[in-house]
Amino acid sequence: MRLMWIATCLAISLFSSHVSATDQEQKKAEDKAEVLEHKAAEKGADVPVPKAEAITTSEVQAVDPAGKAPLDDAITCLARSIYWEAKGRETNEMEAVASVVMNRLGHEGFPDTVCAVVKQGSEIKNCQFSWWCDGRSDQVKEDAEYAVAKEIARKALNKTLNDRTLGAMYFHDKTVRPDWAGKYIKTADIGRFRFYKPRGGDAK
């Protein structure tokens, strides 16, 4: 009986230390992301961040592991946008969606945090990212695809993601022809997406 009690205590201790380590990684990732989004909004030198400041793979995967957390930190907001806008698509399409969010960050006409960029327009029922206003649950359904989205979010925040969109701030599925597309300059076609940037650099 004593051995069973000792084994139970040991298991609880090991589980608690694992949870604690995961929580620490999550907190570290969220803190780093807050600093990195602030730097990105300032539009400084577009070079990878120093290793000590960069979010690691284990840290980013510790954030919102079940895909059910509130959207109130940069990693979760960016990863969910990548996931809901491009899940099931090729990796380059998912990366391009991340680039659009990061290109908007701090640009005139857009907010200076990732979550505010993602949620922009919801107050007037005119969401910039349709998944945020579609009235459906925003919880993740495919764990593997969400893990990929979080890794892409990590690279985007660390500034190690190649911007295939060439500075785009808008995109749409090529199967539709939105009225607003004619106001902007097309920059790239990537998979089933078409990307645009403002004429003269002004967002609308």
C-alpha positions as CSV (number, residue, x, y, z in Angstrom):
1,M,0.0,0.0,0.0
2,R,2.9,2.3,0.9
3,L,4.6,1.6,-2.4
4,M,1.4,2.5,-4.3
5,W,1.1,5.8,-2.4
6,I,4.7,6.6,-3.2
7,A,4.2,5.8,-6.9
8,T,1.0,8.0,-7.0
9,C,2.8,10.9,-5.4
10,L,5.7,10.5,-7.8
11,A,3.3,10.5,-10.8
12,I,1.5,13.6,-9.6
13,S,4.8,15.3,-9.0
14,L,6.1,14.4,-12.5
15,F,2.8,15.6,-14.1
16,S,2.9,18.8,-12.1
17,S,6.4,19.6,-13.2
18,H,5.5,18.9,-16.9
19,V,2.5,21.2,-16.7
20,S,4.6,23.8,-15.0
21,A,7.3,23.6,-17.7
22,T,4.6,23.8,-20.4
23,D,3.1,26.8,-18.8
24,Q,6.5,28.5,-18.5
25,E,7.1,27.9,-22.3
26,Q,3.7,29.3,-23.1
27,K,4.3,32.4,-21.0
28,K,7.7,32.9,-22.5
29,A,6.4,32.5,-26.1
30,E,3.5,35.0,-25.4
31,D,5.9,37.6,-23.9
32,K,8.3,37.2,-26.8
33,A,5.5,37.6,-29.3
34,E,4.3,40.8,-27.7
35,V,7.8,42.3,-28.1
36,L,8.1,41.1,-31.6
37,E,4.8,42.3,-32.8
38,H,5.6,45.7,-31.3
39,K,8.9,45.8,-33.3
40,A,7.1,44.7,-36.4
41,A,4.6,47.5,-36.0
42,E,7.4,50.0,-35.9
43,K,8.5,48.8,-39.3
44,G,12.2,48.5,-38.4
45,A,14.8,46.6,-40.3
46,D,13.2,43.5,-41.8
47,V,15.8,41.0,-40.6
48,P,15.5,37.9,-38.4
49,V,15.3,38.7,-34.7
50,P,18.3,37.8,-32.5
51,K,18.3,34.2,-31.3
52,A,17.7,35.2,-27.7
53,E,14.5,37.1,-28.6
54,A,13.2,34.5,-31.1
55,I,10.3,32.2,-30.3
56,T,11.3,28.6,-30.3
57,T,9.3,25.7,-31.8
58,S,8.6,24.1,-28.4
59,E,7.5,27.5,-27.0
60,V,5.1,28.2,-29.8
61,Q,3.6,24.7,-29.7
62,A,2.9,25.2,-25.9
63,V,0.6,28.1,-26.7
64,D,-3.1,27.2,-27.1
65,P,-2.4,23.4,-27.4
66,A,-6.1,22.5,-27.7
67,G,-7.0,25.3,-30.1
68,K,-9.7,26.6,-27.7
69,A,-8.0,29.5,-26.0
70,P,-9.4,33.1,-26.2
71,L,-7.9,35.1,-29.0
72,D,-6.0,37.6,-26.9
73,D,-2.3,37.0,-27.7
74,A,-0.3,37.5,-31.0
75,I,0.5,33.8,-31.5
76,T,-3.1,32.5,-31.1
77,C,-4.6,35.3,-33.2
78,L,-2.1,34.8,-36.0
79,A,-2.2,31.0,-35.9
80,R,-6.0,30.9,-36.0
81,S,-6.1,33.2,-38.9
82,I,-3.6,31.1,-40.8
83,Y,-5.6,28.0,-39.9
84,W,-9.1,29.2,-40.7
85,E,-8.1,31.1,-43.9
86,A,-5.9,28.4,-45.4
87,K,-6.2,25.1,-43.6
88,G,-6.0,22.2,-46.0
89,R,-4.1,24.4,-48.5
90,E,-0.4,24.1,-49.4
91,T,2.2,25.4,-46.9
92,N,3.0,28.4,-49.2
93,E,-0.6,29.5,-49.2
94,M,-0.7,29.3,-45.4
95,E,2.6,31.3,-45.2
96,A,1.2,33.9,-47.6
97,V,-1.8,34.5,-45.3
98,A,0.6,35.1,-42.4
99,S,2.5,37.6,-44.5
100,V,-0.7,39.6,-45.2
101,V,-1.4,39.9,-41.4
102,M,2.2,40.9,-40.7
103,N,2.3,43.4,-43.6
104,R,-0.8,45.1,-42.2
105,L,0.7,45.4,-38.7
106,G,1.3,49.0,-37.9
107,H,0.7,50.2,-41.5
108,E,-1.4,53.3,-41.7
109,G,-5.0,52.4,-41.8
110,F,-4.4,49.2,-39.7
111,P,-3.9,48.5,-36.0
112,D,-0.6,47.9,-34.3
113,T,-1.2,44.5,-32.7
114,V,-1.8,41.2,-34.5
115,C,-5.1,40.5,-32.7
116,A,-6.4,44.0,-33.5
117,V,-5.5,43.4,-37.2
118,V,-7.3,40.1,-37.2
119,K,-10.4,41.4,-35.5
120,Q,-10.5,44.7,-37.4
121,G,-14.0,45.7,-38.7
122,S,-15.9,43.4,-36.4
123,E,-17.3,46.4,-34.5
124,I,-19.1,47.5,-37.7
125,K,-19.8,44.0,-39.0
126,N,-17.3,44.4,-41.8
127,C,-14.5,42.0,-40.8
128,Q,-11.3,42.0,-42.7
129,F,-10.9,38.3,-42.1
130,S,-14.2,36.5,-42.8
131,W,-13.7,33.7,-40.3
132,W,-13.8,36.1,-37.4
133,C,-17.3,37.2,-38.2
134,D,-18.9,34.2,-39.7
135,G,-20.8,33.3,-36.5
136,R,-19.2,29.8,-36.3
137,S,-17.0,28.4,-33.6
138,D,-13.4,29.5,-33.8
139,Q,-12.1,26.4,-32.0
140,V,-9.6,24.2,-33.9
141,K,-10.7,20.9,-35.4
142,E,-7.5,19.5,-36.9
143,D,-4.6,19.4,-34.5
144,A,-1.9,18.6,-37.0
145,E,-2.9,21.5,-39.3
146,Y,-3.1,23.8,-36.3
147,A,0.4,22.8,-35.3
148,V,1.6,23.8,-38.8
149,A,-0.2,27.1,-38.5
150,K,1.5,27.8,-35.2
151,E,4.9,27.0,-36.6
152,I,4.3,29.4,-39.5
153,A,3.1,32.1,-37.0
154,R,6.4,31.6,-35.1
155,K,8.4,32.1,-38.3
156,A,6.4,35.2,-39.2
157,L,6.9,36.8,-35.8
158,N,10.6,35.9,-35.9
159,K,10.9,37.5,-39.3
160,T,12.2,34.3,-40.9
161,L,9.3,33.9,-43.3
162,N,9.8,34.7,-46.9
163,D,7.0,37.1,-48.0
164,R,5.9,35.5,-51.3
165,T,3.1,38.1,-51.5
166,L,5.5,41.0,-52.2
167,G,4.1,43.2,-49.5
168,A,0.4,42.3,-50.0
169,M,-2.2,43.5,-47.5
170,Y,-5.3,42.0,-49.2
171,F,-6.2,38.6,-50.7
172,H,-9.1,36.6,-51.9
173,D,-9.8,33.2,-53.3
174,K,-9.4,33.2,-57.1
175,T,-12.8,31.6,-57.5
176,V,-14.5,34.9,-56.5
177,R,-14.2,38.4,-58.0
178,P,-14.7,41.0,-55.2
179,D,-15.6,44.6,-56.1
180,W,-12.7,46.0,-54.1
181,A,-10.0,44.2,-56.0
182,G,-9.9,46.8,-58.7
183,K,-8.8,49.4,-56.2
184,Y,-5.5,47.7,-55.6
185,I,-2.4,46.4,-57.4
186,K,-2.1,42.7,-57.8
187,T,1.2,41.4,-56.4
188,A,1.0,37.6,-56.7
189,D,-1.1,34.5,-57.3
190,I,-0.2,31.8,-54.8
191,G,-2.2,28.6,-55.0
192,R,-5.9,29.5,-55.0
193,F,-5.2,32.9,-53.6
194,R,-4.7,36.3,-55.3
195,F,-2.8,39.0,-53.4
196,Y,-2.9,42.8,-53.6
197,K,-1.3,45.9,-52.1
198,P,-2.6,49.5,-52.0
199,R,-2.0,51.9,-54.8
200,G,0.3,54.6,-53.5
201,G,0.7,52.7,-50.2
202,D,-2.5,53.9,-48.7
203,A,-4.7,51.3,-47.0
204,K,-8.5,51.6,-47.3
